[in-house]
Amino acid sequence: MSDAKPAPLTVEQLQERLLRAPFHRWLGLQALAVGQGTVDIRATWREEWIVNPDRRYTHGGILAALVDLAADWALGAALGRGLPTIDMRVDYHRVALPGDLLCKGRIVRQGSQFSVAEAEILDGDGKLCASGRGVYLTAAPK
C-alpha cells in the first residue's frame, strides 16, 4: 500500500468530474480555479431557480446545494474523487437575485476518515448570499 497522496485535480479534471453528474450539468457549473485546498466554481443562473416570481430570488435549496458541492469539491479536488456528505449546515445572508453565482470552497480540516470543508456563495457583485460547512467521508473506498 502506498501512503502517497493523489495529485490535486487540475481545473480541467475538476470540470470533467463536475459534468459527470446530470444535476451539476443542469446547474451550469464551470470550474474556475483549483488552489491549495480551495476551489472556485461558477453556477450559471437559470430561470427555474426562482422561488418567488414577484421578487425573483433563488430558492434556498439551490444555494444549499451549491454550498455542499463547493465544500465537497474543495476536498474532492485534493483527493481526486467526490465524497459523501455526512452533515452540513447552511446560513443564508441575503437573497440571490438573477445572475450567475460564484461558489468558493475551502478545506478546513482534512482527515483520513472524516474531513471538514466550508463554502461561500457570492452574487455577481461579490456579496455573500449563503455560506456553510460540511463534514465529508474521506476514508478510502473499499
Wavefront OBJ file of the C-alpha trace (Angstrom):
o trace
v 0.000 0.000 0.000
v 1.229 3.450 -0.830
v 0.891 6.391 1.536
v 1.395 8.794 -1.348
v -1.325 11.389 -1.646
v -3.012 11.704 -5.030
v -2.086 14.732 -7.093
v -4.681 17.516 -6.831
v -7.047 17.783 -9.771
v -6.429 20.398 -12.414
v -9.217 22.817 -13.358
v -9.857 20.711 -16.464
v -10.070 17.474 -14.458
v -12.412 19.091 -11.932
v -14.618 20.332 -14.769
v -14.751 16.848 -16.263
v -15.780 15.301 -12.938
v -18.348 18.011 -12.229
v -20.065 17.453 -15.557
v -20.440 13.711 -14.980
v -23.427 14.465 -12.708
v -26.638 15.461 -14.534
v -27.618 17.782 -11.651
v -24.294 19.598 -11.935
v -24.777 19.971 -15.694
v -28.260 21.411 -15.030
v -26.706 23.897 -12.575
v -24.361 25.001 -15.374
v -21.229 24.511 -13.292
v -17.895 25.767 -14.548
v -14.660 25.091 -12.649
v -12.703 28.343 -12.494
v -9.783 27.608 -10.161
v -8.225 24.882 -8.046
v -5.800 26.004 -5.349
v -4.165 24.548 -2.266
v -7.318 23.161 -0.633
v -9.630 25.554 -2.472
v -11.912 25.610 -5.499
v -13.839 28.323 -7.295
v -16.845 27.218 -9.334
v -19.363 29.323 -11.231
v -23.035 28.320 -11.343
v -24.890 29.666 -14.365
v -28.177 31.220 -13.297
v -31.409 29.625 -14.527
v -34.985 30.897 -14.514
v -36.026 27.619 -12.855
v -34.135 28.630 -9.694
v -36.731 31.316 -8.886
v -38.867 30.549 -5.842
v -40.697 33.885 -5.633
v -41.875 35.119 -9.057
v -42.653 38.605 -7.701
v -39.230 39.222 -6.136
v -37.310 36.804 -8.444
v -34.921 35.384 -5.881
v -33.242 31.997 -5.921
v -34.602 29.073 -3.909
v -32.599 28.324 -0.755
v -32.270 24.686 -1.796
v -30.201 25.744 -4.803
v -27.934 27.783 -2.534
v -27.606 24.848 -0.115
v -26.706 22.523 -2.987
v -24.042 24.979 -4.148
v -22.586 25.208 -0.624
v -22.445 21.412 -0.453
v -20.835 20.900 -3.832
v -18.225 23.674 -3.417
v -17.165 22.368 0.004
v -17.256 18.765 -1.230
v -15.129 19.528 -4.294
v -12.560 21.514 -2.299
v -11.832 18.136 -0.706
v -12.572 16.188 -3.882
v -10.068 18.202 -5.903
v -7.401 17.374 -3.309
v -8.321 13.663 -3.227
v -9.269 13.166 -6.871
v -12.840 11.989 -6.208
v -16.225 13.129 -4.975
v -17.140 12.402 -1.366
v -20.314 11.551 0.542
v -21.694 14.317 2.755
v -22.229 13.272 6.370
v -23.511 16.533 7.837
v -23.970 20.069 6.601
v -25.031 23.467 7.884
v -26.069 26.407 5.721
v -26.537 30.055 6.692
v -28.433 32.431 4.411
v -27.201 36.037 4.387
v -29.130 37.725 1.560
v -31.348 36.752 -1.338
v -29.640 35.732 -4.553
v -31.269 37.617 -7.398
v -30.950 36.574 -11.061
v -27.328 36.231 -12.113
v -24.509 33.717 -12.035
v -23.154 32.748 -8.625
v -19.560 32.194 -7.538
v -19.077 29.177 -5.265
v -15.861 29.233 -3.224
v -14.932 26.050 -1.351
v -12.130 25.640 1.200
v -10.803 22.714 3.229
v -10.940 23.370 6.973
v -9.511 20.024 8.127
v -8.557 17.016 6.049
v -8.537 13.737 7.965
v -8.099 10.117 6.970
v -11.708 9.166 7.826
v -13.674 12.419 8.064
v -12.945 15.906 6.805
v -14.474 19.361 7.128
v -14.826 21.945 4.385
v -16.725 25.201 4.045
v -18.084 27.290 1.211
v -19.360 30.743 0.369
v -21.828 31.611 -2.380
v -21.367 35.099 -3.794
v -23.559 37.034 -6.210
v -22.290 38.937 -9.259
v -21.434 41.937 -7.069
v -19.335 39.765 -4.734
v -21.920 39.959 -1.956
v -22.288 36.942 0.323
v -25.625 35.172 -0.231
v -25.022 31.919 1.656
v -22.261 30.114 3.499
v -21.914 26.787 5.183
v -19.774 23.956 6.415
v -19.937 20.236 5.857
v -18.458 17.018 7.166
v -17.437 14.548 4.466
v -16.411 10.894 4.479
v -12.840 10.843 3.191
v -11.960 7.254 4.072
v -10.591 5.437 1.043
v -13.238 3.478 -0.864
v -13.067 -0.292 -0.328
l 1 2 3 4 5 6 7 8 9 10 11 12 13 14 15 16 17 18 19 20 21 22 23 24 25 26 27 28 29 30 31 32 33 34 35 36 37 38 39 40 41 42 43 44 45 46 47 48 49 50 51 52 53 54 55 56 57 58 59 60 61 62 63 64 65 66 67 68 69 70 71 72 73 74 75 76 77 78 79 80 81 82 83 84 85 86 87 88 89 90 91 92 93 94 95 96 97 98 99 100 101 102 103 104 105 106 107 108 109 110 111 112 113 114 115 116 117 118 119 120 121 122 123 124 125 126 127 128 129 130 131 132 133 134 135 136 137 138 139 140 141 142
